[in-house]
Amino acid sequence: MLRTITLGSCVSVQGIVVKQLADGKLVVRVDERNFVGHPVAQVRAS
């Protein structure tokens, strides 16, 4: 599943979910790198 996470106040990364950590953060993979951050809230279009 493709998800967006925030790494700081201004940096976002979008990638494939690798796993969800116990503290609520997500690990996403972009190419060969893994990033850890807080997930961005999902909004559904009406």
PDBQT receptor file of N, H, CA, C and O in Angstrom, charges set to zero:
ATOM      1  N   MET A   1       0.842  -1.166   0.000  1.00  0.00    +0.000 N 
ATOM      2  CA  MET A   1       0.000   0.000   0.000  1.00  0.00    +0.000 C 
ATOM      3  C   MET A   1       0.894   1.238   0.000  1.00  0.00    +0.000 C 
ATOM      4  O   MET A   1       1.883   1.284   0.732  1.00  0.00    +0.000 OA
ATOM      5  N   LEU A   2       0.568   2.210  -0.788  1.00  0.00    +0.000 N 
ATOM      6  H   LEU A   2      -0.236   2.172  -1.383  1.00  0.00    +0.000 HD
ATOM      7  CA  LEU A   2       1.304   3.459  -0.882  1.00  0.00    +0.000 C 
ATOM      8  C   LEU A   2       0.808   4.410   0.200  1.00  0.00    +0.000 C 
ATOM      9  O   LEU A   2      -0.393   4.655   0.311  1.00  0.00    +0.000 OA
ATOM     10  N   ARG A   3       1.740   4.951   1.008  1.00  0.00    +0.000 N 
ATOM     11  H   ARG A   3       2.716   4.752   0.918  1.00  0.00    +0.000 HD
ATOM     12  CA  ARG A   3       1.368   5.882   2.081  1.00  0.00    +0.000 C 
ATOM     13  C   ARG A   3       2.351   7.037   2.113  1.00  0.00    +0.000 C 
ATOM     14  O   ARG A   3       3.476   6.934   1.624  1.00  0.00    +0.000 OA
ATOM     15  N   THR A   4       1.903   8.138   2.697  1.00  0.00    +0.000 N 
ATOM     16  H   THR A   4       0.989   8.221   3.093  1.00  0.00    +0.000 HD
ATOM     17  CA  THR A   4       2.734   9.325   2.876  1.00  0.00    +0.000 C 
ATOM     18  C   THR A   4       3.016   9.490   4.356  1.00  0.00    +0.000 C 
ATOM     19  O   THR A   4       2.117   9.357   5.186  1.00  0.00    +0.000 OA
ATOM     20  N   ILE A   5       4.271   9.782   4.688  1.00  0.00    +0.000 N 
ATOM     21  H   ILE A   5       5.001   9.891   4.014  1.00  0.00    +0.000 HD
ATOM     22  CA  ILE A   5       4.665  10.045   6.069  1.00  0.00    +0.000 C 
ATOM     23  C   ILE A   5       5.389  11.384   6.127  1.00  0.00    +0.000 C 
ATOM     24  O   ILE A   5       5.904  11.866   5.118  1.00  0.00    +0.000 OA
ATOM     25  N   THR A   6       5.424  11.981   7.321  1.00  0.00    +0.000 N 
ATOM     26  H   THR A   6       5.006  11.590   8.140  1.00  0.00    +0.000 HD
ATOM     27  CA  THR A   6       6.182  13.208   7.515  1.00  0.00    +0.000 C 
ATOM     28  C   THR A   6       7.428  12.881   8.323  1.00  0.00    +0.000 C 
ATOM     29  O   THR A   6       7.368  12.145   9.308  1.00  0.00    +0.000 OA
ATOM     30  N   LEU A   7       8.565  13.439   7.892  1.00  0.00    +0.000 N 
ATOM     31  H   LEU A   7       8.613  14.037   7.092  1.00  0.00    +0.000 HD
ATOM     32  CA  LEU A   7       9.823  13.215   8.586  1.00  0.00    +0.000 C 
ATOM     33  C   LEU A   7      10.185  14.382   9.492  1.00  0.00    +0.000 C 
ATOM     34  O   LEU A   7      11.031  14.249  10.377  1.00  0.00    +0.000 OA
ATOM     35  N   GLY A   8       9.562  15.494   9.278  1.00  0.00    +0.000 N 
ATOM     36  H   GLY A   8       8.875  15.602   8.559  1.00  0.00    +0.000 HD
ATOM     37  CA  GLY A   8       9.809  16.691  10.072  1.00  0.00    +0.000 C 
ATOM     38  C   GLY A   8       8.647  17.629   9.855  1.00  0.00    +0.000 C 
ATOM     39  O   GLY A   8       7.558  17.197   9.478  1.00  0.00    +0.000 OA
ATOM     40  N   SER A   9       8.865  18.900  10.087  1.00  0.00    +0.000 N 
ATOM     41  H   SER A   9       9.750  19.251  10.393  1.00  0.00    +0.000 HD
ATOM     42  CA  SER A   9       7.769  19.846   9.910  1.00  0.00    +0.000 C 
ATOM     43  C   SER A   9       7.484  20.143   8.443  1.00  0.00    +0.000 C 
ATOM     44  O   SER A   9       6.375  20.555   8.105  1.00  0.00    +0.000 OA
ATOM     45  N   CYS A  10       8.465  19.941   7.566  1.00  0.00    +0.000 N 
ATOM     46  H   CYS A  10       9.366  19.606   7.841  1.00  0.00    +0.000 HD
ATOM     47  CA  CYS A  10       8.288  20.316   6.155  1.00  0.00    +0.000 C 
ATOM     48  C   CYS A  10       8.596  19.200   5.165  1.00  0.00    +0.000 C 
ATOM     49  O   CYS A  10       8.377  19.378   3.967  1.00  0.00    +0.000 OA
ATOM     50  N   VAL A  11       9.092  18.065   5.620  1.00  0.00    +0.000 N 
ATOM     51  H   VAL A  11       9.270  17.920   6.594  1.00  0.00    +0.000 HD
ATOM     52  CA  VAL A  11       9.531  17.012   4.706  1.00  0.00    +0.000 C 
ATOM     53  C   VAL A  11       8.552  15.840   4.737  1.00  0.00    +0.000 C 
ATOM     54  O   VAL A  11       8.258  15.290   5.799  1.00  0.00    +0.000 OA
ATOM     55  N   SER A  12       8.048  15.465   3.551  1.00  0.00    +0.000 N 
ATOM     56  H   SER A  12       8.286  15.912   2.689  1.00  0.00    +0.000 HD
ATOM     57  CA  SER A  12       7.148  14.321   3.417  1.00  0.00    +0.000 C 
ATOM     58  C   SER A  12       7.759  13.317   2.456  1.00  0.00    +0.000 C 
ATOM     59  O   SER A  12       8.490  13.683   1.535  1.00  0.00    +0.000 OA
ATOM     60  N   VAL A  13       7.449  12.036   2.684  1.00  0.00    +0.000 N 
ATOM     61  H   VAL A  13       6.855  11.739   3.432  1.00  0.00    +0.000 HD
ATOM     62  CA  VAL A  13       7.938  10.960   1.816  1.00  0.00    +0.000 C 
ATOM     63  C   VAL A  13       6.764  10.053   1.507  1.00  0.00    +0.000 C 
ATOM     64  O   VAL A  13       5.952   9.751   2.382  1.00  0.00    +0.000 OA
ATOM     65  N   GLN A  14       6.676   9.618   0.253  1.00  0.00    +0.000 N 
ATOM     66  H   GLN A  14       7.335   9.863  -0.458  1.00  0.00    +0.000 HD
ATOM     67  CA  GLN A  14       5.612   8.703  -0.144  1.00  0.00    +0.000 C 
ATOM     68  C   GLN A  14       6.251   7.422  -0.643  1.00  0.00    +0.000 C 
ATOM     69  O   GLN A  14       7.123   7.457  -1.512  1.00  0.00    +0.000 OA
ATOM     70  N   GLY A  15       5.820   6.275  -0.091  1.00  0.00    +0.000 N 
ATOM     71  H   GLY A  15       5.112   6.247   0.615  1.00  0.00    +0.000 HD
ATOM     72  CA  GLY A  15       6.395   5.000  -0.489  1.00  0.00    +0.000 C 
ATOM     73  C   GLY A  15       5.522   3.831  -0.071  1.00  0.00    +0.000 C 
ATOM     74  O   GLY A  15       4.416   4.004   0.442  1.00  0.00    +0.000 OA
ATOM     75  N   ILE A  16       6.046   2.637  -0.303  1.00  0.00    +0.000 N 
ATOM     76  H   ILE A  16       6.944   2.496  -0.720  1.00  0.00    +0.000 HD
ATOM     77  CA  ILE A  16       5.348   1.395   0.022  1.00  0.00    +0.000 C 
ATOM     78  C   ILE A  16       5.539   1.087   1.504  1.00  0.00    +0.000 C 
ATOM     79  O   ILE A  16       6.658   1.143   2.014  1.00  0.00    +0.000 OA
ATOM     80  N   VAL A  17       4.442   0.760   2.197  1.00  0.00    +0.000 N 
ATOM     81  H   VAL A  17       3.533   0.714   1.783  1.00  0.00    +0.000 HD
ATOM     82  CA  VAL A  17       4.511   0.463   3.630  1.00  0.00    +0.000 C 
ATOM     83  C   VAL A  17       5.265  -0.842   3.853  1.00  0.00    +0.000 C 
ATOM     84  O   VAL A  17       4.958  -1.866   3.243  1.00  0.00    +0.000 OA
ATOM     85  N   VAL A  18       6.259  -0.787   4.740  1.00  0.00    +0.000 N 
ATOM     86  H   VAL A  18       6.508   0.045   5.235  1.00  0.00    +0.000 HD
ATOM     87  CA  VAL A  18       7.026  -1.970   5.131  1.00  0.00    +0.000 C 
ATOM     88  C   VAL A  18       6.438  -2.528   6.424  1.00  0.00    +0.000 C 
ATOM     89  O   VAL A  18       6.174  -3.726   6.521  1.00  0.00    +0.000 OA
ATOM     90  N   LYS A  19       6.232  -1.659   7.421  1.00  0.00    +0.000 N 
ATOM     91  H   LYS A  19       6.447  -0.686   7.343  1.00  0.00    +0.000 HD
ATOM     92  CA  LYS A  19       5.620  -2.090   8.679  1.00  0.00    +0.000 C 
ATOM     93  C   LYS A  19       5.177  -0.884   9.484  1.00  0.00    +0.000 C 
ATOM     94  O   LYS A  19       5.572   0.251   9.217  1.00  0.00    +0.000 OA
ATOM     95  N   GLN A  20       4.334  -1.164  10.488  1.00  0.00    +0.000 N 
ATOM     96  H   GLN A  20       4.013  -2.085  10.705  1.00  0.00    +0.000 HD
ATOM     97  CA  GLN A  20       3.894  -0.142  11.422  1.00  0.00    +0.000 C 
ATOM     98  C   GLN A  20       4.541  -0.428  12.766  1.00  0.00    +0.000 C 
ATOM     99  O   GLN A  20       4.513  -1.563  13.243  1.00  0.00    +0.000 OA
ATOM    100  N   LEU A  21       5.119   0.588  13.374  1.00  0.00    +0.000 N 
ATOM    101  H   LEU A  21       5.142   1.509  12.986  1.00  0.00    +0.000 HD
ATOM    102  CA  LEU A  21       5.802   0.427  14.650  1.00  0.00    +0.000 C 
ATOM    103  C   LEU A  21       4.821   0.589  15.810  1.00  0.00    +0.000 C 
ATOM    104  O   LEU A  21       3.729   1.132  15.640  1.00  0.00    +0.000 OA
ATOM    105  N   ALA A  22       5.217   0.117  16.977  1.00  0.00    +0.000 N 
ATOM    106  H   ALA A  22       6.104  -0.324  17.115  1.00  0.00    +0.000 HD
ATOM    107  CA  ALA A  22       4.355   0.144  18.162  1.00  0.00    +0.000 C 
ATOM    108  C   ALA A  22       4.001   1.565  18.593  1.00  0.00    +0.000 C 
ATOM    109  O   ALA A  22       2.952   1.779  19.201  1.00  0.00    +0.000 OA
ATOM    110  N   ASP A  23       4.858   2.537  18.288  1.00  0.00    +0.000 N 
ATOM    111  H   ASP A  23       5.709   2.363  17.793  1.00  0.00    +0.000 HD
ATOM    112  CA  ASP A  23       4.597   3.930  18.680  1.00  0.00    +0.000 C 
ATOM    113  C   ASP A  23       3.728   4.685  17.681  1.00  0.00    +0.000 C 
ATOM    114  O   ASP A  23       3.525   5.890  17.830  1.00  0.00    +0.000 OA
ATOM    115  N   GLY A  24       3.205   3.985  16.649  1.00  0.00    +0.000 N 
ATOM    116  H   GLY A  24       3.370   3.006  16.528  1.00  0.00    +0.000 HD
ATOM    117  CA  GLY A  24       2.311   4.598  15.680  1.00  0.00    +0.000 C 
ATOM    118  C   GLY A  24       2.990   5.087  14.416  1.00  0.00    +0.000 C 
ATOM    119  O   GLY A  24       2.311   5.493  13.473  1.00  0.00    +0.000 OA
ATOM    120  N   LYS A  25       4.304   5.060  14.374  1.00  0.00    +0.000 N 
ATOM    121  H   LYS A  25       4.855   4.730  15.140  1.00  0.00    +0.000 HD
ATOM    122  CA  LYS A  25       5.021   5.489  13.181  1.00  0.00    +0.000 C 
ATOM    123  C   LYS A  25       4.979   4.396  12.117  1.00  0.00    +0.000 C 
ATOM    124  O   LYS A  25       4.757   3.223  12.420  1.00  0.00    +0.000 OA
ATOM    125  N   LEU A  26       5.197   4.804  10.857  1.00  0.00    +0.000 N 
ATOM    126  H   LEU A  26       5.378   5.756  10.611  1.00  0.00    +0.000 HD
ATOM    127  CA  LEU A  26       5.248   3.865   9.749  1.00  0.00    +0.000 C 
ATOM    128  C   LEU A  26       6.642   3.822   9.158  1.00  0.00    +0.000 C 
ATOM    129  O   LEU A  26       7.370   4.815   9.168  1.00  0.00    +0.000 OA
ATOM    130  N   VAL A  27       7.005   2.657   8.642  1.00  0.00    +0.000 N 
ATOM    131  H   VAL A  27       6.414   1.850   8.634  1.00  0.00    +0.000 HD
ATOM    132  CA  VAL A  27       8.232   2.499   7.875  1.00  0.00    +0.000 C 
ATOM    133  C   VAL A  27       7.804   2.324   6.424  1.00  0.00    +0.000 C 
ATOM    134  O   VAL A  27       7.034   1.417   6.105  1.00  0.00    +0.000 OA
ATOM    135  N   VAL A  28       8.309   3.202   5.531  1.00  0.00    +0.000 N 
ATOM    136  H   VAL A  28       8.935   3.939   5.790  1.00  0.00    +0.000 HD
ATOM    137  CA  VAL A  28       7.996   3.090   4.110  1.00  0.00    +0.000 C 
ATOM    138  C   VAL A  28       9.286   2.928   3.319  1.00  0.00    +0.000 C 
ATOM    139  O   VAL A  28      10.340   3.423   3.719  1.00  0.00    +0.000 OA
ATOM    140  N   ARG A  29       9.189   2.225   2.184  1.00  0.00    +0.000 N 
ATOM    141  H   ARG A  29       8.333   1.823   1.860  1.00  0.00    +0.000 HD
ATOM    142  CA  ARG A  29      10.342   1.970   1.322  1.00  0.00    +0.000 C 
ATOM    143  C   ARG A  29      10.212   2.797   0.051  1.00  0.00    +0.000 C 
ATOM    144  O   ARG A  29       9.170   2.809  -0.605  1.00  0.00    +0.000 OA
ATOM    145  N   VAL A  30      11.309   3.494  -0.281  1.00  0.00    +0.000 N 
ATOM    146  H   VAL A  30      12.155   3.484   0.251  1.00  0.00    +0.000 HD
ATOM    147  CA  VAL A  30      11.415   4.240  -1.532  1.00  0.00    +0.000 C 
ATOM    148  C   VAL A  30      12.699   3.765  -2.194  1.00  0.00    +0.000 C 
ATOM    149  O   VAL A  30      13.793   3.987  -1.675  1.00  0.00    +0.000 OA
ATOM    150  N   ASP A  31      12.563   3.113  -3.341  1.00  0.00    +0.000 N 
ATOM    151  H   ASP A  31      11.675   2.933  -3.763  1.00  0.00    +0.000 HD
ATOM    152  CA  ASP A  31      13.693   2.462  -4.011  1.00  0.00    +0.000 C 
ATOM    153  C   ASP A  31      14.319   1.473  -3.039  1.00  0.00    +0.000 C 
ATOM    154  O   ASP A  31      13.690   0.468  -2.709  1.00  0.00    +0.000 OA
ATOM    155  N   GLU A  32      15.540   1.725  -2.569  1.00  0.00    +0.000 N 
ATOM    156  H   GLU A  32      16.052   2.541  -2.838  1.00  0.00    +0.000 HD
ATOM    157  CA  GLU A  32      16.207   0.793  -1.663  1.00  0.00    +0.000 C 
ATOM    158  C   GLU A  32      16.388   1.364  -0.265  1.00  0.00    +0.000 C 
ATOM    159  O   GLU A  32      17.121   0.802   0.549  1.00  0.00    +0.000 OA
ATOM    160  N   ARG A  33      15.715   2.490   0.019  1.00  0.00    +0.000 N 
ATOM    161  H   ARG A  33      15.119   2.946  -0.642  1.00  0.00    +0.000 HD
ATOM    162  CA  ARG A  33      15.856   3.134   1.325  1.00  0.00    +0.000 C 
ATOM    163  C   ARG A  33      14.561   3.047   2.110  1.00  0.00    +0.000 C 
ATOM    164  O   ARG A  33      13.472   3.124   1.542  1.00  0.00    +0.000 OA
ATOM    165  N   ASN A  34      14.687   2.886   3.427  1.00  0.00    +0.000 N 
ATOM    166  H   ASN A  34      15.572   2.823   3.888  1.00  0.00    +0.000 HD
ATOM    167  CA  ASN A  34      13.541   2.881   4.332  1.00  0.00    +0.000 C 
ATOM    168  C   ASN A  34      13.515   4.189   5.107  1.00  0.00    +0.000 C 
ATOM    169  O   ASN A  34      14.554   4.692   5.535  1.00  0.00    +0.000 OA
ATOM    170  N   PHE A  35      12.316   4.735   5.282  1.00  0.00    +0.000 N 
ATOM    171  H   PHE A  35      11.472   4.327   4.934  1.00  0.00    +0.000 HD
ATOM    172  CA  PHE A  35      12.126   5.960   6.043  1.00  0.00    +0.000 C 
ATOM    173  C   PHE A  35      11.106   5.701   7.138  1.00  0.00    +0.000 C 
ATOM    174  O   PHE A  35      10.158   4.940   6.944  1.00  0.00    +0.000 OA
ATOM    175  N   VAL A  36      11.300   6.337   8.294  1.00  0.00    +0.000 N 
ATOM    176  H   VAL A  36      12.070   6.955   8.452  1.00  0.00    +0.000 HD
ATOM    177  CA  VAL A  36      10.395   6.191   9.434  1.00  0.00    +0.000 C 
ATOM    178  C   VAL A  36       9.811   7.561   9.751  1.00  0.00    +0.000 C 
ATOM    179  O   VAL A  36      10.541   8.547   9.854  1.00  0.00    +0.000 OA
ATOM    180  N   GLY A  37       8.493   7.615   9.904  1.00  0.00    +0.000 N 
ATOM    181  H   GLY A  37       7.900   6.814   9.820  1.00  0.00    +0.000 HD
ATOM    182  CA  GLY A  37       7.855   8.888  10.234  1.00  0.00    +0.000 C 
ATOM    183  C   GLY A  37       6.405   8.704  10.613  1.00  0.00    +0.000 C 
ATOM    184  O   GLY A  37       5.885   7.589  10.650  1.00  0.00    +0.000 OA
ATOM    185  N   HIS A  38       5.770   9.817  10.891  1.00  0.00    +0.000 N 
ATOM    186  H   HIS A  38       6.193  10.723  10.860  1.00  0.00    +0.000 HD
ATOM    187  CA  HIS A  38       4.358   9.807  11.280  1.00  0.00    +0.000 C 
ATOM    188  C   HIS A  38       3.481   9.792  10.033  1.00  0.00    +0.000 C 
ATOM    189  O   HIS A  38       3.738  10.541   9.091  1.00  0.00    +0.000 OA
ATOM    190  N   PRO A  39       2.447   8.946  10.014  1.00  0.00    +0.000 N 
ATOM    191  CA  PRO A  39       1.572   8.894   8.839  1.00  0.00    +0.000 C 
ATOM    192  C   PRO A  39       0.743  10.157   8.688  1.00  0.00    +0.000 C 
ATOM    193  O   PRO A  39       0.337  10.777   9.670  1.00  0.00    +0.000 OA
ATOM    194  N   VAL A  40       0.501  10.525   7.434  1.00  0.00    +0.000 N 
ATOM    195  H   VAL A  40       0.831  10.022   6.636  1.00  0.00    +0.000 HD
ATOM    196  CA  VAL A  40      -0.382  11.657   7.124  1.00  0.00    +0.000 C 
ATOM    197  C   VAL A  40      -1.807  11.123   7.097  1.00  0.00    +0.000 C 
ATOM    198  O   VAL A  40      -2.056  10.042   6.563  1.00  0.00    +0.000 OA
ATOM    199  N   ALA A  41      -2.737  11.871   7.669  1.00  0.00    +0.000 N 
ATOM    200  H   ALA A  41      -2.535  12.749   8.103  1.00  0.00    +0.000 HD
ATOM    201  CA  ALA A  41      -4.136  11.434   7.724  1.00  0.00    +0.000 C 
ATOM    202  C   ALA A  41      -4.693  11.244   6.314  1.00  0.00    +0.000 C 
ATOM    203  O   ALA A  41      -4.447  12.057   5.422  1.00  0.00    +0.000 OA
ATOM    204  N   GLN A  42      -5.441  10.166   6.128  1.00  0.00    +0.000 N 
ATOM    205  H   GLN A  42      -5.640   9.505   6.852  1.00  0.00    +0.000 HD
ATOM    206  CA  GLN A  42      -6.045   9.883   4.836  1.00  0.00    +0.000 C 
ATOM    207  C   GLN A  42      -7.370  10.637   4.732  1.00  0.00    +0.000 C 
ATOM    208  O   GLN A  42      -8.159  10.671   5.676  1.00  0.00    +0.000 OA
ATOM    209  N   VAL A  43      -7.594  11.238   3.565  1.00  0.00    +0.000 N 
ATOM    210  H   VAL A  43      -6.953  11.210   2.798  1.00  0.00    +0.000 HD
ATOM    211  CA  VAL A  43      -8.841  11.955   3.289  1.00  0.00    +0.000 C 
ATOM    212  C   VAL A  43      -9.436  11.370   2.036  1.00  0.00    +0.000 C 
ATOM    213  O   VAL A  43      -8.757  11.246   1.017  1.00  0.00    +0.000 OA
ATOM    214  N   ARG A  44     -10.704  11.009   2.106  1.00  0.00    +0.000 N 
ATOM    215  H   ARG A  44     -11.255  11.110   2.934  1.00  0.00    +0.000 HD
ATOM    216  CA  ARG A  44     -11.380  10.450   0.937  1.00  0.00    +0.000 C 
ATOM    217  C   ARG A  44     -12.132  11.552   0.202  1.00  0.00    +0.000 C 
ATOM    218  O   ARG A  44     -12.810  12.380   0.811  1.00  0.00    +0.000 OA
ATOM    219  N   ALA A  45     -11.997  11.544  -1.117  1.00  0.00    +0.000 N 
ATOM    220  H   ALA A  45     -11.446  10.872  -1.612  1.00  0.00    +0.000 HD
ATOM    221  CA  ALA A  45     -12.727  12.509  -1.930  1.00  0.00    +0.000 C 
ATOM    222  C   ALA A  45     -14.207  12.139  -1.961  1.00  0.00    +0.000 C 
ATOM    223  O   ALA A  45     -14.567  10.962  -1.963  1.00  0.00    +0.000 OA
ATOM    224  N   SER A  46     -15.043  13.144  -1.985  1.00  0.00    +0.000 N 
ATOM    225  H   SER A  46     -14.752  14.100  -1.984  1.00  0.00    +0.000 HD
ATOM    226  CA  SER A  46     -16.496  12.852  -2.002  1.00  0.00    +0.000 C 
ATOM    227  C   SER A  46     -17.061  12.923  -3.386  1.00  0.00    +0.000 C 
ATOM    228  O   SER A  46     -18.257  12.706  -3.577  1.00  0.00    +0.000 OA
TER     229      SER A  46
